[in-house]
Amino acid sequence: MTQKILYTFCSLVLFCNLSYAQLEKTIHQTFDISSTDAVTFELVGDSTLIIPWAGNNILTETTIELYDASPSILKHFVEKENRYVIEADTTAGIFKLYNVDKERKPIRTRSGECPEIVHIRVFVPENFELQDDKRLVRLK
């Protein structure tokens, strides 16, 4: 009886170590838009929400859900590959937010492809108005 319990426990521990569950990470970034009247977006994700808020800056919240991968894989893509980083460009006179990794090729491991879901929430000051899906303009 004791041997059977020990065998079941060891099998369960081994199975848990071999299977990966959902990993989740949230990244926050802030952007100063005090000197601009227009903002455009080129963000890659499964869903992007624009949310008005009382702040003076733009705050982005990127939530990554990664399945069938180890925590070290997620850490690698977040910290080394900058897969989920959002950058700002003001060279064209308009403040543009865009993803560093615009393509996001599938993540593959020895056991296959890792499903990935990326949600981006963009908190914008209340004195900006959404003109279309990709452009905000400051209200006068």
C-alpha positions in Angstrom: 0.0 0.0 0.0 2.8 2.5 1.0 4.7 1.6 -2.1 1.7 2.3 -4.3 1.2 5.7 -2.7 4.8 6.6 -3.1 4.7 5.5 -6.8 1.6 7.6 -7.4 3.2 10.6 -5.7 6.4 10.3 -7.7 4.5 9.9 -11.0 2.4 13.0 -10.2 5.5 15.1 -9.4 7.2 14.0 -12.6 4.2 14.7 -14.7 3.8 18.2 -13.2 7.4 19.0 -13.9 7.1 17.9 -17.6 4.0 19.9 -18.4 3.8 23.6 -18.5 0.9 25.7 -17.6 -0.1 29.2 -18.7 2.5 31.8 -18.0 1.4 35.4 -17.7 3.3 38.7 -17.6 2.2 42.3 -17.6 4.5 45.1 -18.8 3.8 48.8 -18.2 5.3 51.7 -20.1 4.8 55.5 -19.9 5.2 58.1 -22.7 5.2 61.8 -22.2 3.0 63.5 -24.8 2.9 67.0 -23.4 4.5 68.5 -26.6 2.3 66.8 -29.2 -1.3 67.3 -30.5 -1.6 64.0 -32.4 -0.7 60.4 -31.6 -0.7 57.4 -34.0 -0.5 53.7 -33.2 1.1 50.7 -35.0 0.6 48.1 -32.2 0.7 44.4 -32.8 -1.5 42.3 -30.5 -4.6 40.1 -30.3 -6.5 43.0 -28.9 -5.8 46.7 -28.3 -8.0 48.9 -26.2 -7.8 52.7 -26.0 -9.0 53.8 -22.6 -9.3 57.5 -21.5 -7.9 58.3 -18.1 -7.1 61.4 -15.9 -3.3 61.2 -16.4 -1.1 63.6 -18.5 0.9 60.8 -20.1 0.1 57.7 -22.2 0.4 54.5 -20.2 0.6 51.2 -22.0 -0.2 47.9 -20.4 0.8 44.8 -22.3 -0.4 41.5 -21.0 1.2 38.3 -22.4 -0.2 34.9 -22.0 2.1 32.1 -23.1 1.2 28.4 -23.0 3.3 25.2 -23.1 6.5 27.1 -22.4 8.9 27.4 -19.5 9.3 30.6 -17.5 12.8 31.0 -18.9 11.4 31.2 -22.5 9.0 33.9 -21.6 11.8 35.8 -19.8 14.0 35.5 -22.8 11.4 37.0 -25.2 10.6 39.8 -22.7 14.1 40.8 -21.7 16.5 39.7 -24.5 14.4 39.8 -27.6 12.3 42.9 -26.6 9.3 41.1 -28.3 6.7 43.1 -26.4 8.4 46.5 -26.1 6.6 49.6 -27.4 8.7 52.4 -28.7 7.9 56.1 -29.5 8.9 57.9 -32.6 8.5 61.7 -33.0 10.7 62.3 -36.1 7.8 62.9 -38.5 6.3 65.6 -36.3 3.6 63.2 -35.0 4.0 61.1 -31.9 3.9 57.4 -33.1 3.7 54.4 -30.8 4.8 51.1 -32.4 6.0 47.6 -31.4 9.8 46.9 -31.7 8.9 43.4 -33.0 6.2 44.0 -35.7 6.0 40.5 -37.0 6.0 38.2 -33.9 6.8 34.9 -35.5 5.5 31.8 -33.6 7.5 30.7 -30.5 8.7 27.1 -31.1 10.2 24.7 -28.6 11.2 21.0 -28.8 7.6 20.0 -28.0 6.0 22.3 -30.7 4.6 25.7 -31.1 3.6 27.7 -27.9 0.3 29.5 -28.2 0.6 33.2 -27.3 -2.0 35.8 -26.6 -1.1 39.5 -26.3 -3.5 42.1 -25.0 -2.6 45.8 -25.1 -4.4 48.5 -23.2 -3.5 52.1 -24.0 -4.5 54.7 -21.4 -4.7 58.1 -23.0 -5.3 61.5 -21.4 -9.0 62.6 -21.4 -8.2 65.7 -23.5 -7.4 63.4 -26.5 -10.1 62.1 -28.9 -9.9 59.0 -31.0 -10.3 60.0 -34.7 -10.0 56.5 -36.1 -8.6 53.1 -35.0 -5.0 54.4 -35.2 -5.0 58.1 -34.5 -5.7 60.4 -31.5 -6.0 64.1 -31.6 -5.8 66.6 -28.6 -9.1 68.5 -28.0 -8.7 72.3 -28.2 
